């Protein structure tokens, strides 16, 4: 479908200034736009207070912004530009407290609650995976969300280190317990790697979460896996969380908990592309850790996955707009 660009829709500075010049923003979009003027807000959460081993994801948003300057405006398969389907802007970074986990969780939740109240869909650059918990708290307050979760790890452990309940390995257990995530509409794709215990995935599966291990992905293929995921989440509001470590570390070495034997970068793109038509309400890319990166490869990969997700969020927004009679 071809859509003319509405005159008030922000556009990247493509072809206007060199990519290496100017203030770095996500996809070279306008920075600091008023929330009420946007349909999709791209947000950074520079925080890794939930990390239990190799820290560094607090630097993810800045490098993802830099790498996103390499991403052009039109999708190579659909030939659509997300900037023609929705008003998109860079809203900057959430203020965080690097020495207080609970304070930061509250700050993030308040930020995303304001977005949600203004009906702005968030696309987030993390940050470690605990970042997703307060986002789900903000978006899933009225109705528990479904989720399609690309990751090497289930992140449904209970506690770490003396009973600590809030780490990047526990966000989705907390989200289910708090009633903001519907486990029966949650699908985890690409799970792999050695475990702490043979029961590591027991709680998730007992509570209805669908855990699709990497071996199943390899055997069934992405199309079949995504068809299953789509059937599970249905047409109810759904969030997408993409942990960069779902990819094999040959494609994304810059992450805190790498696991070999993962998705290729193309499989990651295919998985996101097969989200089209779902009732998406937000998405994130997390666990990009620039201190462990090589040649900025992971930052580029993460920014490209963010663009793929942006295309799906813009499409979801546009479809909802047309269905309510507000569109063309």
Secondary structure, DSSP 8 states (H G I E B T S, - for coil): ------TTS----TTTS-TTSS---GGG--BS--GGG-SEEEEE----TT-SS---GGGHHHHHHHHHTT--SS-TTT---HHHHS-EEEEEE----TT-HHHHHHHHHHHHHHHHHTT-EEEEE-SSTTHHHHHHHHHSSSS-EEEEEE-SS------BTTTB--STTSHHHHHHHTTSEEEEEEEEEEE-S--SSTTTTHHHHHTT-EEEEHHHHHHH-HHHHHHHHHHHHTTS-EEEEEEGGGB-TTT---SSS--SS-B-HHHHHHHHHTTTTS-EEEEEEE---GGG-STTHHHHHHHHHHHHHHHHHHHHHHHHHHHTT---
